[in-house]
Structures are given as structure tokens and as C-alpha cells.
Amino acid sequence: MQSIFLLLLFLSSSAFALVDIKPVTIGEKPGFTGHVALSLSTKRGNTETDVYKGDVKLQFDNNTTHATWLELAYSYGKASDVENTNKSFTHLRHIHAITSKCFAFELFAQTQQDKFRSIQARDLAGAGLRLRVADTKTFGEVYIGVGAYSEYINYDDPTLDPTEHNNRFSSYIAYSHTLGKDSSITYLGYYQPIYKNLGDFYTSQSLELKVNVYLELYLSIKVDYDADQSPALGREKEDFSQTTSFVWKF
């Protein structure tokens, strides 16, 4: 059982629900950089559906020892004039090299809400270690990370779902490979159990294909699978989504 847990720990990720899943490499993009991503899905006829998604990322990389970034995302949707999506996400992360750009520690904080998972607010803060285990032009980049964080979850109805305060282990694996000149494929997977109850965990798998369209404009096709072993009462444990977005880098 212990060996299975350790395997899962190293096949997973530390940043729950990150929108930009490509791992940040210190020195890859020195100075201030960022991106804006937008997506819109509209259906008319037998069904009337509108889904809007937006994501902004701002990053500073000093080119030698550390990088810091802030990411904000929001999704809103309606079906036949009835709201069916309303969620937001903010993530702040700092990575600092310890002995080289391959080995670093991470500090992170996050807040999010998801009306249709009955989450009024989920706030967390934590720390971890990150190791780059591969970096070749032929194979791509591979990072693994381990850490821990403390989280508070306030649900919409505290009489049904009392406020939670959990301490969780956190682990991840991130893989990115450049395809051609300006396109890439990226995978991010994570596993985050409560340290006193390893059967109560978050896990997620994300796969993204990003293709250059023109200059700094990219097309992103992303697939996500998330699982929460203890969701709010009446909510599903699993979520699957596919998002197509235009991303402008600056």
C-alpha cells in the first residue's frame, strides 16, 4: 500500500486547477511577460447556450534565480437563459532556485469559487520542492514536485456542508514538448490527499495542445479531468471538460 501511495504521489501535481499548465522554467522568458486567453461557445436553435471564459497571466523572471507569476481566470455560462457556469480562480506562485535552475522551492497561494460545485470560497497556501528530471530537445521537459498546503473551504450551505480546514500533501508531474517552431503539447497531473485520510483526495489530469496561428497569437485546445473524493452534498465526484481558446502572449 505504501509503495502504491508513493507512486501516485510522484505521478501528480501541486497546483489545483491551474489554467496555464506549461511549467515555468527560470530564465526561459526574462523580465515581465504574460498572456491573455479568451474563449466563447455559442449555440442557437434547439438549444441556446453561451459560455464565456477568460484567463490572464502576469509573470516576472529575473533570469537567474527566481520567477513569480499571478494567474486569474473566470468562466460564466447560460443554457436557455438559465445560469449553469459561474466560477473564478486566482493563483500566485513563486519559484526560487536552490542549487541550480533544475532544483527549486515553491511558495503558492490560491483562492477560488465555483457556484455549481457549491463552493463559496476555497483558499489555500503552501510550499514545496520542484525538480527538473529531463530537459532535451528530442524528449522535452519533465518536472516533478512534492509539497503540502493548508486549505479552507466555505460551502454555500454550511448546514449541509460544514466549513472545512484541511492539511494536504501535494505532488505533481508536468511534461512539455515543443512541436515544430512555435507549437507545444503539455501534460499536468496532480494528486493531493488529506494527510490524516489518504482516501480523501483531489486528483486531476490536463492535456493541452497549443498551436501558433500568427505572430504571438496561439490556438489552445485543452482537455481536463478532475476528481474530488469528498465533494459538496449532491455534487458529482468527477468533472470532464474541453476548452478551445485563443491565447495572445506578450
Backbone torsions as a table, in degrees:
resi	resn	phi	psi	omega
1	MET	NA	-43.0	-179.2
2	GLN	-63.1	-40.3	-179.8
3	SER	-66.0	-36.8	177.9
4	ILE	-64.9	-43.3	178.6
5	PHE	-61.8	-43.3	179.8
6	LEU	-64.1	-37.0	177.5
7	LEU	-63.9	-45.4	178.6
8	LEU	-63.5	-37.0	-178.9
9	LEU	-59.9	-37.9	-177.5
10	PHE	-92.5	3.6	176.0
11	LEU	-113.0	36.6	-173.5
12	SER	-151.0	-176.4	-168.2
13	SER	-130.3	152.8	-170.7
14	SER	-94.7	-3.8	-173.5
15	ALA	-121.4	90.7	-175.5
16	PHE	-56.8	123.7	172.2
17	ALA	70.3	23.6	176.6
18	LEU	-58.5	136.3	-179.5
19	VAL	-84.5	-47.1	175.4
20	ASP	-90.0	105.5	-169.7
21	ILE	-92.4	-8.2	-179.6
22	LYS	-68.2	128.4	-179.3
23	PRO	-65.1	140.8	178.2
24	VAL	-83.7	128.1	176.9
25	THR	-106.9	121.9	-179.7
26	ILE	-60.2	128.0	179.9
27	GLY	92.6	-8.8	-178.6
28	GLU	-72.0	-39.4	179.3
29	LYS	-133.8	80.9	-176.8
30	PRO	-62.9	150.7	178.1
31	GLY	83.7	-159.5	-179.9
32	PHE	-90.1	127.7	176.6
33	THR	-139.7	176.6	178.1
34	GLY	178.7	-176.8	174.8
35	HIS	-153.1	159.6	172.6
36	VAL	-127.4	128.1	179.8
37	ALA	-122.9	134.8	-179.3
38	LEU	-134.7	141.1	174.4
39	SER	-142.3	147.1	179.9
40	LEU	-141.7	128.1	175.7
41	SER	-122.0	124.6	-177.7
42	THR	-132.3	134.1	175.1
43	LYS	-129.2	138.0	177.6
44	ARG	-135.6	148.6	-179.1
45	GLY	123.5	-117.0	179.2
46	ASN	-64.8	-32.6	175.4
47	THR	-129.3	147.0	175.7
48	GLU	-118.4	108.0	-174.4
49	THR	-133.6	136.5	175.0
50	ASP	-134.0	129.0	176.3
51	VAL	-131.9	125.6	-179.5
52	TYR	-118.1	135.4	178.3
53	LYS	-137.0	138.1	177.9
54	GLY	-139.0	147.3	-177.1
55	ASP	-146.3	131.6	176.6
56	VAL	-127.0	133.4	177.0
57	LYS	-129.0	131.6	176.2
58	LEU	-122.1	134.2	-173.1
59	GLN	-140.1	142.6	170.9
60	PHE	-125.2	129.9	-179.1
61	ASP	-127.1	120.0	-177.7
62	ASN	-82.8	1.3	172.2
63	ASN	79.7	-5.2	-178.0
64	THR	-131.8	-51.1	-170.6
65	THR	-122.5	-25.4	-174.0
66	HIS	-152.6	162.1	175.4
67	ALA	-145.7	143.8	-179.8
68	THR	-133.8	138.8	177.3
69	TRP	-146.7	154.4	178.4
70	LEU	-124.9	132.8	179.7
71	GLU	-128.9	133.9	178.5
72	LEU	-127.8	135.8	-179.3
73	ALA	-141.4	149.0	178.8
74	TYR	-146.5	138.9	177.4
75	SER	-131.1	138.2	179.1
76	TYR	-144.8	137.6	-179.7
77	GLY	-150.5	155.9	175.8
78	LYS	-136.0	148.9	172.2
79	ALA	-130.0	118.7	-176.8
80	SER	52.9	45.2	178.8
81	ASP	66.0	12.9	176.4
82	VAL	-109.4	124.3	-178.9
83	GLU	-61.9	130.1	178.4
84	ASN	-132.4	-1.0	175.9
85	THR	-145.0	129.7	176.2
86	ASN	-161.4	97.1	-179.0
87	LYS	-148.5	150.6	179.5
88	SER	-137.0	162.5	-171.5
89	PHE	-156.1	130.6	175.7
90	THR	-133.1	130.6	-177.0
91	HIS	-136.0	129.2	177.3
92	LEU	-120.5	130.1	-176.9
93	ARG	-142.0	142.6	176.6
94	HIS	-129.4	129.1	174.3
95	ILE	-118.5	139.1	-176.9
96	HIS	-135.4	126.3	-178.4
97	ALA	-65.9	140.4	178.2
98	ILE	-97.4	-62.5	179.3
99	THR	-112.7	-23.2	178.8
100	SER	-163.5	179.3	177.8
101	LYS	-69.9	-11.1	180.0
102	CYS	-82.4	-26.8	-174.4
103	PHE	-124.3	121.5	-173.5
104	ALA	-147.8	159.4	170.7
105	PHE	-104.3	156.7	-176.4
106	GLU	-127.2	140.7	169.6
107	LEU	-122.0	136.7	-178.0
108	PHE	-147.9	152.0	175.1
109	ALA	-140.7	150.8	-173.6
110	GLN	-154.2	146.7	170.8
111	THR	-139.8	145.5	-179.4
112	GLN	-156.5	160.4	172.8
113	GLN	-141.8	149.9	179.8
114	ASP	-148.6	100.5	-174.7
115	LYS	-58.7	-37.2	-173.3
116	PHE	-92.3	6.6	163.5
117	ARG	-113.3	12.0	178.2
118	SER	63.0	23.0	179.3
119	ILE	-97.0	107.9	177.1
120	GLN	-72.5	-39.9	176.7
121	ALA	-160.9	136.9	171.9
122	ARG	-128.9	112.7	-177.2
123	ASP	-117.2	138.2	-179.8
124	LEU	-149.0	158.8	174.6
125	ALA	-150.4	142.8	-177.5
126	GLY	-165.6	-174.1	-178.7
127	ALA	-149.6	161.1	179.7
128	GLY	-168.4	-178.0	177.3
129	LEU	-119.0	145.3	-179.0
130	ARG	-130.4	135.9	180.0
131	LEU	-127.9	129.4	173.0
132	ARG	-88.2	115.0	-173.9
133	VAL	-99.0	-13.1	177.7
134	ALA	-155.3	142.8	177.8
135	ASP	-157.9	87.8	179.4
136	THR	-133.9	150.9	178.7
137	LYS	-66.6	-30.8	-178.2
138	THR	-76.5	-45.4	-174.0
139	PHE	-95.7	-36.0	-177.0
140	GLY	110.0	-170.0	-178.6
141	GLU	-104.0	139.7	175.2
142	VAL	-131.2	128.0	175.3
143	TYR	-121.6	144.4	168.0
144	ILE	-126.1	149.8	-179.6
145	GLY	-144.8	148.6	175.3
146	VAL	-136.6	150.0	-179.9
147	GLY	-177.2	-157.5	179.9
148	ALA	-157.1	157.8	176.2
149	TYR	-153.2	162.4	176.2
150	SER	-112.3	136.1	-177.3
151	GLU	-131.4	147.9	170.9
152	TYR	-119.1	133.8	178.3
153	ILE	-126.4	120.8	174.0
154	ASN	-107.2	121.9	-179.8
155	TYR	-94.0	163.6	-177.6
156	ASP	-62.2	-37.4	-178.9
157	ASP	-123.0	94.9	-177.1
158	PRO	-66.3	-15.3	177.0
159	THR	-73.8	-28.6	176.8
160	LEU	-92.1	-38.6	-178.1
161	ASP	-129.2	95.7	-179.0
162	PRO	-61.2	152.1	177.5
163	THR	-57.4	136.6	-178.6
164	GLU	-108.2	143.8	169.0
165	HIS	-130.1	109.1	-174.7
166	ASN	-121.9	147.9	169.0
167	ASN	-112.1	123.7	-172.9
168	ARG	-123.3	143.9	163.2
169	PHE	-71.3	156.7	179.4
170	SER	-144.0	138.8	179.3
171	SER	-152.2	155.4	-179.9
172	TYR	-157.3	162.3	168.2
173	ILE	-132.6	135.5	179.4
174	ALA	-130.0	134.3	-179.5
175	TYR	-131.6	136.2	178.1
176	SER	-142.6	137.7	-179.0
177	HIS	-139.7	130.0	179.0
178	THR	-79.1	132.2	179.1
179	LEU	-112.1	113.8	-177.2
180	GLY	70.0	-145.1	-175.2
181	LYS	-84.4	-48.4	-170.7
182	ASP	-132.0	22.8	178.7
183	SER	-119.2	159.1	-176.9
184	SER	-154.3	159.2	171.7
185	ILE	-125.5	135.9	-174.3
186	THR	-135.6	140.0	174.9
187	TYR	-125.2	139.9	175.0
188	LEU	-138.2	127.5	177.9
189	GLY	-133.6	140.6	179.6
190	TYR	-139.0	163.2	179.0
191	TYR	-145.4	124.9	-173.4
192	GLN	-138.1	90.1	179.7
193	PRO	-91.6	153.8	169.0
194	ILE	-69.0	132.0	-170.7
195	TYR	-68.0	-22.3	177.6
196	LYS	-91.2	-9.6	-178.6
197	ASN	-149.1	88.6	-173.6
198	LEU	-66.7	-16.0	177.7
199	GLY	-78.9	-10.8	177.9
200	ASP	-103.2	102.0	-172.9
201	PHE	-144.2	158.1	165.9
202	TYR	-99.5	146.1	169.5
203	THR	-148.0	153.2	-178.4
204	SER	-155.1	148.7	174.5
205	GLN	-129.8	131.2	178.7
206	SER	-132.4	137.5	178.0
207	LEU	-133.5	129.0	-176.1
208	GLU	-133.1	135.2	170.3
209	LEU	-111.4	124.1	-179.1
210	LYS	-120.4	123.4	-174.8
211	VAL	-121.2	130.6	177.9
212	ASN	-71.1	130.7	-179.7
213	VAL	-101.2	-52.8	-178.8
214	TYR	-163.4	125.5	-179.3
215	LEU	51.9	-115.5	-178.4
216	GLU	-100.5	18.0	178.4
217	LEU	-98.5	129.5	-177.2
218	TYR	-126.8	153.4	171.8
219	LEU	-105.4	125.0	-179.3
220	SER	-112.4	128.3	174.1
221	ILE	-119.2	115.4	-170.5
222	LYS	-129.8	135.3	177.8
223	VAL	-118.6	132.4	-178.9
224	ASP	-127.5	139.7	170.9
225	TYR	-130.1	119.7	-178.6
226	ASP	-121.3	148.1	177.0
227	ALA	-141.1	134.1	176.9
228	ASP	-125.1	115.9	-175.8
229	GLN	-71.9	-16.9	178.3
230	SER	-134.1	69.7	-179.8
231	PRO	-75.3	174.7	175.4
232	ALA	-61.1	155.9	-177.3
233	LEU	-56.8	128.5	178.1
234	GLY	84.9	1.0	179.7
235	ARG	-101.3	152.1	-179.4
236	GLU	-74.8	150.2	178.2
237	LYS	-74.9	-27.5	-172.0
238	GLU	-119.2	146.9	175.3
239	ASP	-134.7	139.0	175.3
240	PHE	-129.2	136.9	179.4
241	SER	-148.2	153.1	173.8
242	GLN	-131.6	129.3	-176.5
243	THR	-129.3	131.9	173.3
244	THR	-113.2	124.7	-174.2
245	SER	-135.9	156.7	166.9
246	PHE	-99.6	133.1	-176.0
247	VAL	-121.9	127.0	175.0
248	TRP	-110.1	120.6	-179.6
249	LYS	-97.4	144.4	177.7
250	PHE	-143.0	NA	NA
